[in-house]
Amino acid sequence: MHIKPIRTDDDLRAAFAQLESVFQAQAGTEQADEMEILVALIEAYENRHDPIGPADPVEAIKFRMEQQGLTPRNLEPFIGPSGRVSEVLNHKRGLSLRMVKRLHDGLRIPYESLLSAAV
């Protein structure tokens, strides 16, 4: 097993190539250990260089609307009158804690998605 730190994008590509060769390794083997170490190194490098920021709460709401075939009118019980729904969906009004709770309880949108921006 020859593993080195990932410091550059070239190192990252080499680590992915090495990972491909051991990806289907049987548990408990040296190749499986190598796979786990490579995955940890790759994740650490990617988190450091290409962090994924928090989701936009409005995008989470729109995603759920698309999944369930909902219209803005369907959001009124959770957000309020149609004007308020429009303001939220157009990023002109933030979500209140009450809206967050109702959206979570009613549409099962995770709190983490709804609270990722300042309320």
Contact map, one row per residue, 1 for C-alpha under 8 A:
11100000000000000000000000000110010000000000000000000000000000000000000000000000000000000000000000000000000000000000000
11110000000000000000000000000000000000000000000000000000000000000000000000000000000000000000000000000000000000000000000
11111000000000000000000000000000010001000000000000000000000000000000000000000000000000000000000000000000000000000000000
01111100000000000000000000000000000000000000000000000000000000000000000000000000000000000000000000000000000000000000000
00111110001000000000000000000000000000001000000000000000000000000000000000000000000000000000000000000000000000000000000
00011111101100100000000000000000000000001100100000000000000000000000000000000000000000000000000000000000000000000000000
00001111101100000000000000000000000000000000100000000000000000000000000000000000000000000000000000000000000000000000000
00000111111100000000000000000000000000000000000000000000000000000000000000000000000000000000000000000000000000000000000
00000111111110000000000000000000000000000000000000000000000000000000000000000000000000000000000000000000000000000000000
00000001111111000000000000000000000000000000000000000000000000000000000000000000000000000000000000000000000000000000000
00001111111111100000000000000000000000000000000000000000000000000000000000000000000000000000000000000000000000000000000
00000111111111110000000000000000000000000100100000000000000000000000000000000000000000000000000000000000000000000000000
00000000111111111000000000000000000000000000000000000000000000000000000000000000000000000000000000000000000000000000000
00000000011111111100000000000000000000000000000000000000000000000000000000000000000000000000000000000000000000000000000
00000100001111111110000000000000000001000100000000000000000000000000000000000000000000000000000000000000000000000000000
00000000000111111111000000000000000000000100000000000000000000000000000000000000000000000000000000000000000000000000000
00000000000011111111100000000000000000000000000000000000000000000000000000000000000000000000000000000000000000000000000
00000000000001111111110000000000000000000000000000000000000000000000000000000000000000000000000000000000000000000000000
00000000000000111111111000000000001001100000000000000000000000000000000000000000000000000000000000000000000000000000000
00000000000000011111111000000000000000000000000000000000000000000000000000000000000000000000000000000000000000000000000
00000000000000001111111100000000000000000000000000000000000000000000000000000000000000000000000000000000000000000000000
00000000000000000111111110000011011000000000000000000000000000000000000000000000000000000000000000000000000000000000000
00000000000000000011111110000001001000000000000000000000000000000000000000000000000000000000000000000000000000000000000
00000000000000000000111111000001000000000000000000000000000000000000000000000000000000000000000000000000000000000000000
00000000000000000000011111101011001000000000000000000000000000000000000000000000000000000000000000000000000000000000000
00000000000000000000000111111011000000000000000000000000000000000000000000000000000000000000000000000000000000000000000
00000000000000000000000011111001000000000000000000000000000000000000000000000000000000000000000000000000000000000000000
00000000000000000000000001111101100000000000000000000000000000000000000000000000000000000000000000000000000000000000000
00000000000000000000000011111111100000000000000000000000000000000000000000000000000000000000000000000000000000000000000
10000000000000000000000000011111110000000000000000000000000000000000000000000000000000000000000000000000000000000000000
10000000000000000000010011001111111000000000000000000000000000000000000000000000000000000000000000000000000000000000000
00000000000000000000011111111111111100000000000000000000000000000000000000000000000000000000000000000000000000000000000
00000000000000000000000000011111111110000000000000000000000000000000000000000000000000000000000000000000000000000000000
10100000000000000000010000000111111111000000000000000000000000000000000000000000000000000000000000000000000000000000000
00000000000000000010011010000011111111100000000000000000000000000000000000000000000000000000000000000000000000000000000
00000000000000000000000000000001111111110000000000000000000000000000000000000000000000000000000000000000000000000000000
00000000000000000000000000000000111111111000000000000000000000000000000000000000000000000000000000000000000000000000000
00100000000000100010000000000000011111111100000000000000000000000000000000000000000000000000000000000000000000000000000
00000000000000000010000000000000001111111110000000000000000000000000000000000000000000000000000000000000000000000000000
00000000000000000000000000000000000111111111000000000000000000000000000000000000000000000000000000000000000000000000000
00001100000000000000000000000000000011111111100000000000000000000000000000000000000000000000000000000000000000000000000
00000100000100110000000000000000000001111111110000000000000000000000000000000000000000000000000000000000000000000000000
00000000000000000000000000000000000000111111111000000000000000000000000000000000000000000000000000000000000000000000000
00000000000000000000000000000000000000011111111100000000000000000000000000000000000000000000000000000000000000000000000
00000110000100000000000000000000000000001111111110000000000000000000000000000000000000000000000000000000000000000000000
00000000000000000000000000000000000000000111111111100000000000000000000000000000000000000000000000000000000000000000000
00000000000000000000000000000000000000000011111111110000000000000000000000000000000000000000000000000000000000000000000
00000000000000000000000000000000000000000001111111100000000000000000000000000000000000000000000000000000000000000000000
00000000000000000000000000000000000000000000111111100000000000000000000000000000000000000000000000000000000000000000000
00000000000000000000000000000000000000000000011111110000000000000000000000000000000000000000000000000000000000000000000
00000000000000000000000000000000000000000000011111111000000000000000000000000000000000000000000000000000000000000000000
00000000000000000000000000000000000000000000001001111100000000000000000000000000000000000000000000000000000000000000000
00000000000000000000000000000000000000000000000000111110000000000000000000000000000000000000000000000000000000000000000
00000000000000000000000000000000000000000000000000011111000000000000000000000000000000000000000000000000000000001001100
00000000000000000000000000000000000000000000000000001111101100000000000000000000000000000000000000000000000000001001000
00000000000000000000000000000000000000000000000000000111111100000000000000000000000000000000000000000000000000001101100
00000000000000000000000000000000000000000000000000000011111110000000000000000000000000000000000000000000000000001111100
00000000000000000000000000000000000000000000000000000001111111000000000000000000000000011010000000000000000000000100000
00000000000000000000000000000000000000000000000000000011111111100000000000000000000000000000000000000000000000000000000
00000000000000000000000000000000000000000000000000000011111111110000000000000000000000000000000000000000000010001100000
00000000000000000000000000000000000000000000000000000000111111111000000000000000000000000000000000000000000010000000000
00000000000000000000000000000000000000000000000000000000011111111100000000000000000000001000000000000000000000000000000
00000000000000000000000000000000000000000000000000000000001111111110000000000000000000000000000000000000000000000000000
00000000000000000000000000000000000000000000000000000000000111111111010000000000000000000000000000000000001010000000000
00000000000000000000000000000000000000000000000000000000000011111111111000000000000000000000000000000000000000000000000
00000000000000000000000000000000000000000000000000000000000001111111110000000000000000000000000000000000000000000000000
00000000000000000000000000000000000000000000000000000000000000111111110000000000000000000000000000000000000000000000000
00000000000000000000000000000000000000000000000000000000000000011111110000000000000000000000000000000000000000000000000
00000000000000000000000000000000000000000000000000000000000000001111111000000000000000000000000000000000000000000000000
00000000000000000000000000000000000000000000000000000000000000011111111111100000000000000000000000000000000000000000000
00000000000000000000000000000000000000000000000000000000000000001000111111100000000000000000000000000000000000000000000
00000000000000000000000000000000000000000000000000000000000000000000011111110000010011000000000000000000000000000000000
00000000000000000000000000000000000000000000000000000000000000000000011111110000010010000000000000000000000000000000000
00000000000000000000000000000000000000000000000000000000000000000000011111111000000000000000000000000000000000000000000
00000000000000000000000000000000000000000000000000000000000000000000011111111111000010000000000000000000000000000000000
00000000000000000000000000000000000000000000000000000000000000000000000111111111110010000000000000000000000000000000000
00000000000000000000000000000000000000000000000000000000000000000000000001111111000000000000000000000000000000000000000
00000000000000000000000000000000000000000000000000000000000000000000000000111111000000000000000000100110010000000000000
00000000000000000000000000000000000000000000000000000000000000000000000000111111100110000000000000100110000000000000000
00000000000000000000000000000000000000000000000000000000000000000000000000111111110110000000000000000000000000000000000
00000000000000000000000000000000000000000000000000000000000000000000000000010011111110000000000000000000000000000000000
00000000000000000000000000000000000000000000000000000000000000000000000110010001111111000000000000000000000000000000000
00000000000000000000000000000000000000000000000000000000000000000000000000000000111111100000000000000000000000000000000
00000000000000000000000000000000000000000000000000000000000000000000000000000011111111110000100000000000000000000000000
00000000000000000000000000000000000000000000000000000000000000000000000110110011111111111000000000000000000000000000000
00000000000000000000000000000000000000000000000000000000000000000000000100000000011111111100000000000000000000000000000
00000000000000000000000000000000000000000000000000000000000000000000000000000000001111111111100000000000000000000000000
00000000000000000000000000000000000000000000000000000000010000000000000000000000000111111111111000000000000000000000000
00000000000000000000000000000000000000000000000000000000010001000000000000000000000011111111000000000000000000000000000
00000000000000000000000000000000000000000000000000000000000000000000000000000000000001111111100000000000000000000000000
00000000000000000000000000000000000000000000000000000000010000000000000000000000000000111111110000000000000000000000000
00000000000000000000000000000000000000000000000000000000000000000000000000000000000000111111110000000000000000000000000
00000000000000000000000000000000000000000000000000000000000000000000000000000000000100110111111000000000000000000000000
00000000000000000000000000000000000000000000000000000000000000000000000000000000000000010011111100000000000000000000001
00000000000000000000000000000000000000000000000000000000000000000000000000000000000000010000111111110000000000000000001
00000000000000000000000000000000000000000000000000000000000000000000000000000000000000000000011111110000000000000000001
00000000000000000000000000000000000000000000000000000000000000000000000000000000000000000000001111111000000000000000001
00000000000000000000000000000000000000000000000000000000000000000000000000000000000000000000001111111100000000000000000
00000000000000000000000000000000000000000000000000000000000000000000000000000110000000000000001111111110000000000000000
00000000000000000000000000000000000000000000000000000000000000000000000000000000000000000000001111111111000000100110000
00000000000000000000000000000000000000000000000000000000000000000000000000000000000000000000000011111111100000100000000
00000000000000000000000000000000000000000000000000000000000000000000000000000110000000000000000001111111111000000000000
00000000000000000000000000000000000000000000000000000000000000000000000000000110000000000000000000111111111110000000000
00000000000000000000000000000000000000000000000000000000000000000000000000000000000000000000000000011111111111100000000
00000000000000000000000000000000000000000000000000000000000000000000000000000000000000000000000000001111111110000000000
00000000000000000000000000000000000000000000000000000000000000000000000000000100000000000000000000000111111100000000000
00000000000000000000000000000000000000000000000000000000000000010000000000000000000000000000000000000111111110000000000
00000000000000000000000000000000000000000000000000000000000000000000000000000000000000000000000000000011111111000000000
00000000000000000000000000000000000000000000000000000000000110010000000000000000000000000000000000000011101111101100000
00000000000000000000000000000000000000000000000000000000000000000000000000000000000000000000000000000001000111111100000
00000000000000000000000000000000000000000000000000000000000000000000000000000000000000000000000000011001000011111110000
00000000000000000000000000000000000000000000000000000000000000000000000000000000000000000000000000000000000001111111000
00000000000000000000000000000000000000000000000000000111100100000000000000000000000000000000000000000000000011111111000
00000000000000000000000000000000000000000000000000000001110100000000000000000000000000000000000000010000000011111111100
00000000000000000000000000000000000000000000000000000000100000000000000000000000000000000000000000010000000000111111111
00000000000000000000000000000000000000000000000000000111100000000000000000000000000000000000000000000000000000011111110
00000000000000000000000000000000000000000000000000000101100000000000000000000000000000000000000000000000000000000111111
00000000000000000000000000000000000000000000000000000000000000000000000000000000000000000000000000000000000000000011111
00000000000000000000000000000000000000000000000000000000000000000000000000000000000000000000011110000000000000000010111
